[in-house]
Amino acid sequence: MKSSISPVRWTPPQAAAVRHPKNIEVETVALPGQGPEDTLIDDDGSVLTGLLDGRILRVSADGKTITTVADTGGRPLGLEWLPDGTVLICDANRGLLTLDKDGRIATLLAEIDGRPMRFCNNADVMPDGTIYFTDSSTRFGVDEWMADLLEHSSTGSVYRLTPDGQVTLLATGRSFPNGVALSGDRRTLFWAESGTYGLFKLDLTDPEPDPVQVAAIPGLPDNIARGSDGLIWVAIGSPRNALLDLLLPKSPVFRKLVWQLPEALKPKAADIIEIQAYDDNGTLVHDLRAKHPNFHMPTGVRERDGKVWLGSIGTSSLATFPTPAR
């Protein structure tokens, strides 16, 4: 049964008047399954990704060999390396999981203060194994992500998990906090907030830090990741939706009506690929756009050694392109 929503009014910031994104060409790799949400690149250039049905795939660097390495039994989203070479999995339904080199899945963290995580989404990891991660909503799970954006009740949070198992709440009352990335010196934590079209940062050296917005994203940012080029890469799941922006400050009844519409009539992600990259000061370095018949709605981005890989919950393919020159 579909959940009900209790919309909260919010006035979106004015969109940037002018943009000049650079058009790029991408290549795609077809996968045996739907919704490769994130990507993680191994030392040999192969790519790990998680599918809608719970499988974790490994795709060879040339895209010709695809193997199943594990099945979480849930919905894997963000993927990261842990210091010992195991894979950290943000499973929307099961919480933080680990995947070892033998393909074994183990639960690292499923509950916070006795509450099962509703929407474990993305993470980044310190060299000592400290994990920073997002739980995007306490109201809706991954299958109803659009309900959270329509409701805009801002129940998401950002957390830290230390190797001894201690969980610390770093920021709460956030509107769909999503991708997470550490600064190059690991003194600052960045995260993307889908519900407010923003890239935020938190000073980890401050005992009582306040989140600061460092960049306005021209759409709904999803996963973010620090590249080997030192930049913070941002996957933009969709440009801003004019209907959503129109309804957010108006009477909640309109968004309730939209939520009850058949899926075919609800707002959709644009049939386009948009990716950005920022430096640690929040300065835009790359603003990229592409179109491809087999790929849209990028939700994961990873740059390493001159190549960028993209994932998407809206397709059954990965996409890739060379790292552009600065």
Secondary structure, 3 states (H helix, E strand, C coil): CCCCCCCCCCCCCCCCCCCCCEECCCEEEECCCCCCCCCEECCCCCEEEECCCCEEEEECCCCCCEEEEEECCCCEEEEEECCCCCEEEEECCCEEEEECCCCCEEEEECEECCEECCCEEEEEECCCCCEEEEECCCCCCHHHHHHHHHHCCCCEEEEEECCCCCEEEEEEEECCEEEEEECCCCCEEEEEEHHHCEEEEEECCCCCCCCEEEEECCEEEEEEEECCCCCEEEEEEEECCHHHHHHCCCCHHHHHHHHHCCHHHCCCCCCCEEEEEECCCCCEEEEEEECECCECCEEEEEEECCEEEEEECCCCEEEEEECCCC
